[in-house]
Amino acid sequence: METVNVRLVVLIAFLVIISTTTVTAHIGDFDEVWQKRAADAKNAALRACHPNPEKVTDTLNHEVHKSFEGGNNTRRNLRKGECTATNPIDRCWRCNSNWADNRMRLADCGLGFGQETTGGKGGKIYVVTDPSDNDMVNPKPGTLRHAVIQEEPLWIIFAHNMAIRLNEELIMTSNKTIDARGVNVHIASGAGITVQFVHNIIIHGLHVHDIKVGNGGLIRDSVSHYGFRTRSDGDGISIFGATNIWVDHVSMSKCSDGLIDAIMASTAITISNSHFAHHNEVMLFGASDSHSDDKVMQITVAFNHFGQGLVQRMPRCRWGFFHVVNNDYTHWLMYAVGGSKNPTIISHGNRFIAPPDINSKEVTKREYSPQSVWKDWTWRSQDDLMMNGAYFVESGDPNVDLSNKFVINAKPGKYASILTKFAGPLPCIEGKPC
């Protein structure tokens, strides 16, 4: 009996350690500063969670249709050479030759669940002039690390092309835009970007690749605070308990863990116009079947190209509501879209090109649940284009007419290659439409 009790105590202690690790995620000293950030972030997530997510998906679909109609007909403008933007997010800013003088216009262009994200709009322009990252506690002015820890809203741009190797994870504060338009900026061969217990972040135009696990140590996370961090996972972009996040026109590949992970009740997120390649586990939305707070998670994945060398998780979802719309899936080895714990997944107007392997034709994958359970999850495919034998296994009540919720249908999957034509960082030149 005594042996059993000892084992029980050890098991409980282990579970407590695991639970604490999940909640604090690499924060070695979860002090009062981090405790307040975590509490504020939880309240922000509850406020940001849209009570009627179908309205958000409907708005995005409506804007896509508008971009193909009337004076904004995308194909006609492509023929005329007036503007090469092919989807409504890009058409909001790319056609203006003065984009570099009005960079903050970008903040008005978001769609999907991250549409309220304004980043550093209204703040000062901060110009990164130095690609070094040598001091984690007292970062050098002019470096990216110095920029992202400032308390006030900032629109962060780069003086010239640069490759930045982060010695440890880059911990961002709220109300920031990282804007790499007009230059070629790589975050590579070091640690990744951490967006933890913050809000209102735009990341645009970066190349993020070959990200490594960080060793941890003392790292500054704001002007007024630094603390001990444990080893980071090696995600390209880690979104943890954060709200109003927009990742746009990035290129990502070859990270040690995920390319983009959004966990711990992160919500109000849009990932758009990006190119992903050469990676196994691409996107994880919700890290644990036991973390029911992820029910507030609402994420839009739109106008992205999932390219060569990808294996799975594009995305892999738990608990929340996920709108996967007008993406181009040209490669996967195992599956494209998966999940567990009853997520709602609406697949709208994507193109899915299955791999040659006869065992990998299915777009979808349910994990850790028998069919008797997942048959009730709402996973729907509408206007998707299935090629090379691809097929999407739907679930949910077949008698529920989703057309009443999604009043405006998505642009069909045959348009996905047009809508994603310029996925990834853009070669913008000042004084010309981008």
Secondary structure, DSSP 8 states (H G I E B T S, - for coil): -HHHHHHHHHHHHHHHHHHHHHHHTTBSS--HHHHHHHHHHHHHHHHHS-S-HHHHHHHHHHHHHHHTSGGG-HHHHHHHTS----SHHHHTTTT-TTGGGGGGGGGG---GGGTT--TTTTSEEEEE-B-----SSS--TTBHHHHHT-SS-EEEEESS-EEE--SS-EE--SSEEEE-TTS-EEEESS--EEEES-EEEEEES-EEES------EEEEEETTEEEEE------SEEEES-EEEEEES-EEE--SS-SEEEESS-EEEEEES-EEESEEE-EEE-S-TT-GGGGG-EEEEES-EE-TTEEE-SSEEESSEEEEES-EE---SS-SEEEESS-EEEEES-EEE--S-GGG-BSEEE-SS-HHHHTTS-EEEES-EEETT-B---BS-TT--GGGT--S----GGGHHHHTTT-S-----TTS--
